[in-house]
Amino acid sequence: MVITELLERNARLYGDETALVELSPTEERDNAVTWREASLIESARPDAPYRRALSWRDFDRRANRFANLLLSRGMEREAKVGILMTNCLEWLPVYFGILKAGCVAVPLNFRYSAEEIKYCLELADVEALVFGPEFIGRIDTIQERLSQIKMYFFVGRDKPAYAEDCFRLMSFCSSSAPPVALEETDRAAIYFSSGTTGFPKAILHNHRALLSSCETEQQHHGQTRGDVFLCIPPLYHTGAKMHWFGSLLSGSRAVLLRGVKPEWILRAVTEEKCTIVWLLVPWAQDLLDAIDSGKVNLDNYLLDQWRLMHIGAQPVPPSLIKRWKQVFPSHQYDTNYGLSESIGPGCVHLGVENIHKVGAIGIPGYHWEVRIVDEQWNAVPRGEIGELAVKGPGVMLCYYKNKTATDEILKDGWLYTGDMARMDEDGFIFLVDRKKDVVISGGENIYPVQIEDHLRKYDKVKDAAVIGLPEPRLGEIAAAIIEVKKGVACTEEEINAFCKELPRYKRPRKIIFDCVPRNPTGKIEKPALREKYCHGRLVEAQICG
């Protein structure tokens, strides 16, 4: 079986039932694309203008139409098709249309700059790109330099001249399943990761990996036909989509919420009768703070059916879960560990029955194995620290076009995560540190080298280093240690102004003026910086001689 068969099964068995709901509780709804505009809509809720819905039958038909569009344009088997859209009702039908055509889906981080988009499109050999109105400016600047892109499909109003109206073209295509036979071993999707160099790597997965994530998620969280999953994180990320795969397997409804305000989350849970919500640490923190401050009154919402809250993408403070259980004592809780290289969440998970072990990332996930090893890849005794390695059906095929990087982390079917961990006497795994220097802030990876390279371009800066500092809400924030040139005065305001050229999420949240220590080989001694600054001994201004 392949994952597209689950969609076809749901369309056959539950055709008239709602599969997906999109909620746009902000002004974004004024620019939202509707299926009605494309003359394709078959179901809607006229009484809720910020709400759009799609049945399982319509979902499958739209996926078929997009697949047939790709085939009509000569897209061959395993051709790469990029997706650059924010969360919307159109996202998943496009994704499944790519799979149904036998092509490879390539979701792109919508926070990427124009040059990062170009880099990833070229790295993955993308031949067609589906994009939304939010990205016109970025695509405009690189479109003429993307010689390998054969076609641009635009989802929205006022398309640029070089693109075609995706839904107008789809309206001329058959809604029947395309004549493409798929196998579990066929290539299915490319996701992007990155190391401390900041250069993304293209992670290639087959259909078996996608199907395994459905099974893992459903086994961990027990989705049934009566569950309703609230999805807030971006669908380009393996985490959000693979958690939704549990709903796909169970044939249950999912809600895409375009916004993260606490009152929007609670309203969505109330109106849509959501039973499962996946949050990032900052959103859970914001929700609790809103309740504590009185900004949100739980008496105004109907939340009895909400049974499970789970968190992933970053370390979870045990104090946060203690607070959560005080406010929501009946909730089940789980945390999930995974990498894009392991098809997202679930290779390790805490388990709803193990809340007494909060602080651990958990035990091996469904059909997964784990081990903790030393530098020679030998298992270390329990309690000792080593590198976490995982093995299971969701391990990537390879880093696309990068055999050297693949060989560094894939050995005999084991994926070496780069995370340092230990296992306690009960078999629960605790993360200790990361080999990589990636800063994870609010669930997003921030790559220090990119910021450091930018900072060194400022004419007053001699050297720069970026590390992560603990922060209760975001998990970590990026802190920049700035070594200014001798005899030069520099202010925090100047550095912040210079960093406005960076995407907002990459801008350092803390500026520290100090020397940047380097070892004899020229490498920045980041462990020393973390030891110095993670304990509050911040040097506000120091000029190195």
C-alpha positions as CSV (number, residue, x, y, z in Angstrom):
1,M,0.0,0.0,0.0
2,V,1.0,3.6,-0.6
3,I,-0.3,6.7,1.2
4,T,-2.4,7.9,-1.7
5,E,-4.5,4.8,-1.4
6,L,-5.6,6.0,2.1
7,L,-7.0,9.2,0.6
8,E,-8.8,7.2,-2.1
9,R,-10.2,4.8,0.6
10,N,-11.5,7.7,2.6
11,A,-13.1,9.3,-0.4
12,R,-14.9,6.0,-1.1
13,L,-16.0,5.3,2.4
14,Y,-16.5,8.8,3.9
15,G,-17.0,10.9,0.7
16,D,-19.5,13.4,2.0
17,E,-17.8,13.9,5.4
18,T,-15.5,16.8,6.1
19,A,-11.8,16.0,5.7
20,L,-10.2,19.4,6.1
21,V,-11.3,22.7,7.6
22,E,-9.3,26.0,7.2
23,L,-9.9,28.7,9.8
24,S,-8.6,32.2,9.1
25,P,-9.6,34.3,12.1
26,T,-7.5,37.4,11.0
27,E,-7.5,39.8,8.1
28,E,-5.6,37.1,6.2
29,R,-9.0,35.8,5.1
30,D,-9.5,38.8,2.9
31,N,-6.7,37.4,0.6
32,A,-7.6,33.8,1.0
33,V,-8.1,31.8,-2.2
34,T,-11.3,30.0,-2.4
35,W,-12.3,27.0,-4.4
36,R,-15.3,28.9,-5.6
37,E,-13.1,31.3,-7.4
38,A,-11.6,28.4,-9.3
39,S,-15.1,27.1,-10.1
40,L,-14.3,23.9,-8.2
41,I,-16.1,24.2,-4.9
42,E,-18.6,21.7,-3.9
43,S,-19.0,22.3,-0.2
44,A,-18.7,25.4,2.0
45,R,-20.2,26.8,5.2
46,P,-21.9,30.1,4.2
47,D,-22.5,31.0,7.9
48,A,-18.8,31.3,8.7
49,P,-16.9,33.5,6.3
50,Y,-13.6,32.7,7.9
51,R,-14.1,29.0,7.6
52,R,-13.6,26.8,4.5
53,A,-14.1,23.1,4.4
54,L,-13.4,20.2,2.0
55,S,-14.9,16.8,2.0
56,W,-12.9,13.6,1.5
57,R,-14.4,13.2,-2.0
58,D,-13.5,16.7,-3.0
59,F,-10.0,16.4,-1.5
60,D,-9.4,13.3,-3.6
61,R,-10.9,14.9,-6.7
62,R,-8.7,17.9,-6.4
63,A,-5.6,15.8,-5.9
64,N,-6.5,13.8,-9.0
65,R,-7.0,17.0,-11.0
66,F,-3.6,18.4,-10.1
67,A,-2.0,15.0,-10.8
68,N,-3.6,15.0,-14.2
69,L,-2.5,18.6,-14.8
70,L,1.1,17.6,-14.1
71,L,0.9,14.6,-16.4
72,S,-0.7,16.7,-19.2
73,R,2.3,19.0,-19.0
74,G,4.7,16.1,-19.6
75,M,5.9,15.7,-16.0
76,E,7.7,12.4,-15.9
77,R,7.9,9.8,-13.1
78,E,10.0,11.1,-10.1
79,A,10.0,14.7,-11.5
80,K,10.4,17.2,-8.7
81,V,7.5,19.6,-7.9
82,G,8.0,22.3,-5.3
83,I,5.4,23.7,-3.0
84,L,5.8,27.2,-1.6
85,M,2.5,28.1,0.2
86,T,1.4,29.0,3.7
87,N,-1.1,26.7,5.4
88,C,-4.3,26.7,3.5
89,L,-7.0,24.3,2.2
90,E,-5.2,23.9,-1.1
91,W,-1.9,22.7,0.4
92,L,-2.6,19.0,1.0
93,P,-4.6,18.4,-2.3
94,V,-1.6,19.8,-4.2
95,Y,0.8,17.6,-2.2
96,F,-1.2,14.5,-2.8
97,G,-1.7,15.4,-6.5
98,I,2.1,15.4,-6.9
99,L,2.3,12.0,-5.3
100,K,-0.5,10.6,-7.4
101,A,1.3,11.7,-10.6
102,G,4.3,9.6,-9.5
103,C,6.3,12.8,-9.0
104,V,8.3,13.8,-5.9
105,A,6.9,16.5,-3.7
106,V,9.3,19.2,-2.5
107,P,7.8,21.4,0.3
108,L,9.7,24.6,0.9
109,N,10.0,26.6,4.1
110,F,7.9,29.7,3.6
111,R,10.4,31.7,5.8
112,Y,13.2,31.2,3.3
113,S,14.7,34.2,1.7
114,A,14.7,34.4,-2.1
115,E,18.3,33.1,-2.4
116,E,17.5,30.2,0.0
117,I,14.5,29.3,-2.2
118,K,16.7,29.4,-5.3
119,Y,19.3,27.2,-3.6
120,C,16.8,24.6,-2.5
121,L,15.0,24.5,-5.9
122,E,18.3,24.0,-7.7
123,L,19.6,21.4,-5.2
124,A,16.4,19.3,-5.5
125,D,16.2,19.6,-9.3
126,V,12.7,21.1,-9.1
127,E,11.1,21.4,-12.5
128,A,7.7,22.9,-11.5
129,L,6.8,25.2,-8.7
130,V,3.4,25.8,-7.0
131,F,3.4,29.1,-5.1
132,G,1.0,31.5,-3.4
133,P,0.6,35.3,-3.4
134,E,2.8,35.8,-0.3
135,F,5.9,34.8,-2.4
136,I,5.5,36.8,-5.6
137,G,8.2,39.3,-4.5
138,R,10.7,36.6,-3.6
139,I,10.1,34.6,-6.8
140,D,10.2,37.8,-8.9
141,T,13.8,38.3,-7.9
142,I,15.1,34.8,-8.8
143,Q,12.7,33.6,-11.5
144,E,15.0,34.6,-14.5
145,R,17.9,32.7,-12.9
146,L,16.0,29.5,-12.4
147,S,16.6,27.9,-15.7
148,Q,15.5,24.4,-14.6
149,I,12.0,25.5,-13.7
150,K,9.7,24.5,-16.6
151,M,6.5,25.8,-15.2
152,Y,5.1,28.0,-12.4
153,F,1.6,27.3,-11.1
154,F,0.1,30.2,-9.1
155,V,-2.5,29.8,-6.3
156,G,-4.2,33.1,-5.8
157,R,-5.3,36.4,-7.4
158,D,-3.3,38.7,-9.7
159,K,-0.8,36.1,-10.9
160,P,2.6,37.3,-12.2
161,A,3.1,37.1,-16.0
162,Y,5.5,34.2,-15.8
163,A,3.0,32.0,-13.9
164,E,-0.2,30.2,-14.8
165,D,-3.5,30.1,-12.9
166,C,-3.3,26.7,-11.2
167,F,-7.0,26.2,-10.5
168,R,-8.2,27.5,-13.9
169,L,-6.0,24.8,-15.5
170,M,-7.2,22.2,-13.0
171,S,-10.8,22.9,-14.0
172,F,-10.1,21.4,-17.4
173,C,-8.5,18.2,-16.0
174,S,-10.2,15.0,-15.1
175,S,-11.1,14.4,-11.5
176,S,-10.5,10.6,-11.9
177,A,-7.4,8.9,-10.6
178,P,-4.5,9.1,-13.0
179,P,-3.2,5.9,-14.5
180,V,0.0,5.8,-12.5
181,A,0.9,2.7,-10.5
182,L,2.9,3.4,-7.3
183,E,5.1,1.2,-5.2
184,E,6.3,1.6,-1.6
185,T,9.8,1.8,-2.8
186,D,9.1,4.7,-5.2
187,R,10.6,8.1,-4.3
188,A,7.9,10.3,-2.8
189,A,9.2,13.5,-1.2
190,I,12.2,15.7,-0.5
191,Y,12.4,17.8,2.7
192,F,15.1,20.2,3.7
193,S,17.4,20.1,6.7
194,S,20.7,21.9,7.5
195,G,23.8,21.5,9.5
196,T,25.8,24.1,11.3
197,T,27.1,25.5,8.0
198,G,23.6,26.7,7.2
199,F,23.5,25.1,3.8
200,P,20.3,23.0,3.5
201,K,20.5,19.3,2.6
202,A,17.8,17.7,0.6
203,I,16.3,14.7,2.4
204,L,14.9,12.0,0.1
205,H,12.1,9.7,1.3
206,N,10.1,7.0,-0.4
207,H,6.4,6.1,-0.1
208,R,7.1,3.4,2.5
209,A,8.4,6.1,4.9
210,L,5.3,8.3,4.4
211,L,3.0,5.3,5.1
212,S,5.1,4.3,8.2
213,S,4.6,7.8,9.7
214,C,0.8,7.3,9.4
215,E,1.1,4.0,11.3
216,T,3.5,5.4,13.9
217,E,1.3,8.4,14.6
218,Q,-1.9,6.5,14.9
219,Q,-0.3,3.9,17.2
220,H,1.0,6.6,19.5
221,H,-2.1,8.8,19.8
222,G,-4.9,6.4,19.0
223,Q,-6.8,8.5,16.5
224,T,-10.3,7.2,15.8
225,R,-13.0,8.3,13.3
226,G,-14.4,10.6,16.0
227,D,-11.2,12.6,16.7
228,V,-10.6,16.1,15.3
229,F,-7.0,17.2,15.0
230,L,-6.1,20.9,15.3
231,C,-3.0,21.6,13.1
232,I,-1.3,24.9,13.6
233,P,2.4,24.4,12.6
234,P,3.4,24.9,8.9
235,L,2.7,22.0,6.6
236,Y,6.1,22.2,4.9
237,H,7.5,20.8,8.1
238,T,7.5,17.0,8.5
239,G,6.2,17.3,12.0
240,A,2.8,19.0,11.2
241,K,2.0,16.9,8.2
242,M,3.1,13.6,9.7
243,H,1.0,14.2,12.8
244,W,-1.9,14.8,10.4
245,F,-1.2,11.5,8.8
246,G,-2.8,9.9,11.8
247,S,-6.0,11.6,10.9
248,L,-5.6,10.4,7.3
249,L,-5.2,6.8,8.5
250,S,-8.3,7.0,10.8
251,G,-10.4,8.9,8.3
252,S,-11.0,11.7,10.8
253,R,-11.3,15.5,10.4
254,A,-8.5,18.0,10.7
255,V,-8.6,21.7,11.2
256,L,-5.9,24.1,9.8
257,L,-5.7,27.2,12.0
258,R,-4.1,30.3,10.4
259,G,-3.0,32.0,13.6
260,V,-1.7,31.2,17.0
261,K,-3.3,33.6,19.5
262,P,-4.5,31.7,22.6
263,E,-8.1,32.8,22.1
264,W,-8.1,31.6,18.5
265,I,-6.8,28.2,19.5
266,L,-9.5,27.8,22.2
267,R,-12.2,29.1,19.8
268,A,-11.1,26.6,17.2
269,V,-11.2,23.8,19.8
270,T,-14.7,24.9,20.8
271,E,-16.3,25.5,17.4
272,E,-14.7,22.5,15.6
273,K,-14.9,20.1,18.7
274,C,-11.2,19.4,18.4
275,T,-9.9,16.5,20.5
276,I,-6.2,16.5,19.7
277,V,-4.0,19.6,19.6
278,W,-0.3,19.7,18.7
279,L,1.5,22.7,20.1
280,L,5.0,24.2,20.2
281,V,6.4,25.3,23.5
282,P,5.8,29.0,22.9
283,W,2.2,28.5,22.1
284,A,1.5,26.4,25.1
285,Q,3.3,29.0,27.2
286,D,1.3,31.8,25.7
287,L,-2.0,30.0,26.3
288,L,-1.2,29.4,30.0
289,D,0.0,33.0,30.5
290,A,-3.2,34.3,28.9
291,I,-5.3,32.1,31.3
292,D,-3.2,33.2,34.3
293,S,-3.5,36.9,33.4
294,G,-7.2,36.7,33.0
295,K,-7.0,37.7,29.3
296,V,-8.6,34.3,28.5
297,N,-11.5,32.9,30.6
298,L,-11.9,29.2,30.1
299,D,-15.6,29.4,31.1
300,N,-16.2,31.0,27.7
301,Y,-15.2,27.8,25.8
302,L,-16.4,24.3,25.5
303,L,-13.3,22.1,26.0
304,D,-14.6,18.9,27.5
305,Q,-13.9,16.8,24.4
306,W,-10.2,17.9,24.2
307,R,-8.4,14.8,25.2
308,L,-4.7,15.1,24.1
309,M,-2.1,17.9,23.9
310,H,1.2,16.9,22.6
311,I,4.4,18.9,21.8
312,G,7.4,18.3,19.6
313,A,10.1,20.1,17.6
314,Q,12.1,21.3,20.7
315,P,12.9,20.3,24.3
316,V,9.9,20.7,26.6
317,P,10.5,22.2,30.1
318,P,8.9,19.8,32.7
319,S,7.7,22.9,34.6
320,L,5.5,23.8,31.6
321,I,3.8,20.4,31.6
322,K,3.3,20.7,35.4
323,R,1.5,24.0,34.8
324,W,-0.5,22.5,32.0
325,K,-1.8,19.6,34.0
326,Q,-2.8,22.0,36.8
327,V,-5.0,23.9,34.3
328,F,-6.1,20.9,32.2
329,P,-5.9,17.9,34.6
330,S,-7.9,15.6,32.4
331,H,-5.6,16.0,29.4
332,Q,-3.3,13.3,28.1
333,Y,0.1,14.5,27.2
334,D,2.9,13.3,24.9
335,T,6.1,14.6,23.5
336,N,7.6,13.4,20.2
337,Y,11.2,13.4,19.1
338,G,12.2,13.1,15.5
339,L,14.1,14.5,12.6
340,S,13.2,15.2,9.0
341,E,15.7,12.5,8.2
342,S,13.5,10.1,10.2
343,I,10.3,11.3,8.5
344,G,9.5,13.7,11.4
345,P,8.0,12.9,14.8
346,G,7.8,9.6,16.5
347,C,11.0,7.6,16.2
348,V,11.2,8.4,20.0
349,H,8.1,9.4,22.0
350,L,7.2,9.7,25.7
351,G,3.9,8.0,25.5
352,V,0.7,9.2,27.1
353,E,1.0,6.7,29.9
354,N,4.4,7.9,30.9
355,I,3.8,11.5,32.1
356,H,5.7,10.6,35.3
357,K,8.8,10.7,33.0
358,V,8.3,14.2,31.7
359,G,11.8,15.6,30.9
360,A,12.7,12.5,28.9
361,I,12.1,12.4,25.1
362,G,10.8,8.9,25.8
363,I,11.2,5.4,24.4
364,P,11.5,3.9,20.9
365,G,8.5,4.7,18.8
366,Y,6.3,2.2,17.0
367,H,8.5,-0.1,14.8
368,W,11.6,1.9,15.8
369,E,14.9,0.9,17.5
370,V,17.3,3.2,19.3
371,R,20.7,2.9,20.7
372,I,23.2,5.3,22.3
373,V,26.8,5.0,21.1
374,D,30.3,6.2,21.6
375,E,32.6,7.7,18.9
376,Q,33.3,4.1,17.6
377,W,29.6,3.4,17.3
378,N,29.7,1.0,20.2
379,A,26.7,1.0,22.6
380,V,27.4,2.8,25.9
381,P,26.2,1.5,29.2
382,R,22.9,2.9,30.6
383,G,23.4,6.2,32.3
384,E,26.4,7.2,30.2
385,I,26.2,9.9,27.5
386,G,26.6,9.1,23.8
387,E,25.2,9.9,20.4
388,L,21.6,8.9,19.8
389,A,21.0,6.6,16.8
390,V,17.7,5.4,15.5
391,K,16.6,2.7,13.0
392,G,13.2,2.1,11.5
393,P,10.9,2.3,8.4
394,G,11.0,6.1,8.3
395,V,14.8,6.5,7.9
396,M,15.6,8.6,4.8
397,L,17.0,7.0,1.6
398,C,19.8,9.6,1.4
399,Y,20.7,13.2,1.2
400,Y,19.8,13.8,-2.4
401,K,23.0,14.3,-4.5
402,N,25.2,14.3,-1.4
403,K,26.8,10.8,-0.8
404,T,29.4,12.2,1.5
405,A,26.9,13.7,4.0
406,T,24.7,10.5,3.7
407,D,27.6,8.2,4.6
408,E,28.4,10.4,7.6
409,I,25.0,9.7,9.3
410,L,23.7,6.5,7.7
411,K,25.5,3.3,8.7
412,D,24.0,-0.2,8.3
413,G,20.5,1.3,8.4
414,W,21.1,3.3,11.5
415,L,20.6,7.1,11.4
416,Y,23.1,8.9,13.7
417,T,21.2,12.0,14.9
418,G,24.0,14.2,16.1
419,D,22.2,14.5,19.5
420,M,23.9,13.5,22.6
421,A,21.7,11.5,25.0
422,R,21.6,9.1,27.9
423,M,19.2,6.3,28.8
424,D,18.0,5.8,32.4
425,E,17.5,2.5,34.2
426,D,13.9,2.3,33.0
427,G,14.9,2.6,29.3
428,F,13.8,6.3,28.9
429,I,16.0,8.5,26.8
430,F,17.1,12.0,27.9
431,L,18.7,14.5,25.6
432,V,21.9,16.1,27.0
433,D,23.2,18.3,24.2
434,R,23.6,18.6,20.5
435,K,26.7,17.9,18.5
436,K,25.6,20.5,16.1
437,D,25.4,24.1,17.1
438,V,21.9,24.7,15.7
439,V,19.8,27.0,17.9
440,I,16.2,25.8,18.1
441,S,13.9,28.8,18.9
442,G,10.2,28.3,19.0
443,G,10.5,25.1,17.0
444,E,12.5,26.7,14.2
445,N,16.1,25.9,13.4
446,I,18.5,28.9,13.4
447,Y,21.9,28.3,11.9
448,P,24.6,30.4,13.7
449,V,27.0,30.5,10.8
450,Q,24.6,32.4,8.6
451,I,24.1,35.1,11.2
452,E,27.8,35.2,12.0
453,D,28.7,35.7,8.4
454,H,26.3,38.6,8.2
455,L,27.5,40.3,11.4
456,R,31.1,40.1,10.2
457,K,30.2,42.3,7.2
458,Y,29.6,45.2,9.5
459,D,32.6,47.5,9.3
460,K,32.9,47.9,13.1
461,V,32.8,44.1,13.8
462,K,36.1,42.2,14.1
463,D,34.5,38.8,14.9
464,A,31.2,37.3,15.9
465,A,29.8,34.1,17.4
466,V,26.2,33.0,17.8
467,I,25.0,30.6,20.5
468,G,21.7,29.6,22.0
469,L,20.7,30.9,25.4
470,P,17.9,29.3,27.4
471,E,14.6,31.1,27.2
472,P,11.4,29.9,29.0
473,R,9.0,30.6,26.2
474,L,11.0,29.8,23.0
475,G,13.2,27.2,24.4
476,E,16.3,29.1,23.2
477,I,17.1,32.5,21.7
478,A,20.0,33.3,19.4
479,A,22.6,35.4,21.2
480,A,25.4,37.2,19.3
481,I,28.7,37.7,20.9
482,I,30.3,40.7,19.1
483,E,34.0,41.5,19.2
484,V,34.4,45.0,17.9
485,K,37.5,46.4,16.2
486,K,40.2,48.0,18.5
487,G,39.4,51.6,19.3
488,V,35.9,51.5,17.8
489,A,32.7,52.2,19.7
490,C,29.6,50.2,18.8
491,T,26.2,50.0,20.2
492,E,23.5,47.3,20.5
493,E,21.2,49.6,18.5
494,E,23.6,49.7,15.6
495,I,23.9,45.9,15.5
496,N,20.1,45.4,15.7
497,A,19.7,47.9,12.8
498,F,22.3,46.1,10.7
499,C,20.5,42.7,11.4
500,K,17.2,44.0,9.9
501,E,18.6,42.8,6.6
502,L,18.1,39.2,8.0
503,P,14.7,37.5,8.1
504,R,13.1,38.3,11.4
505,Y,13.4,34.8,12.9
506,K,17.2,34.8,12.3
507,R,17.9,38.1,14.0
508,P,19.7,37.7,17.3
509,R,17.6,38.4,20.4
510,K,20.6,39.2,22.6
511,I,23.7,41.3,21.8
512,I,26.7,40.8,24.0
513,F,30.0,42.7,23.5
514,D,33.0,40.5,24.4
515,C,36.0,38.7,22.9
516,V,35.3,35.7,20.6
517,P,37.5,32.9,21.7
518,R,39.0,30.6,19.1
519,N,41.1,27.5,19.4
520,P,44.5,26.9,17.7
521,T,42.8,25.6,14.6
522,G,40.7,28.7,14.3
523,K,37.4,27.3,15.4
524,I,35.2,29.3,17.7
525,E,35.1,27.7,21.2
526,K,31.4,27.6,21.5
527,P,31.3,25.3,24.5
528,A,33.3,27.9,26.5
529,L,30.8,30.6,25.4
530,R,27.8,28.5,26.4
531,E,29.4,27.8,29.8
532,K,30.1,31.5,30.3
533,Y,26.8,33.0,29.2
534,C,24.2,30.3,30.0
535,H,24.6,31.0,33.7
536,G,23.7,34.6,33.6
537,R,27.2,36.1,33.6
538,L,26.6,38.4,30.7
539,V,29.2,41.0,29.9
540,E,27.2,44.0,28.6
541,A,30.1,45.8,26.9
542,Q,33.8,45.0,26.6
543,I,36.3,46.1,24.0
544,C,39.0,43.6,23.4
545,G,42.5,44.9,23.0
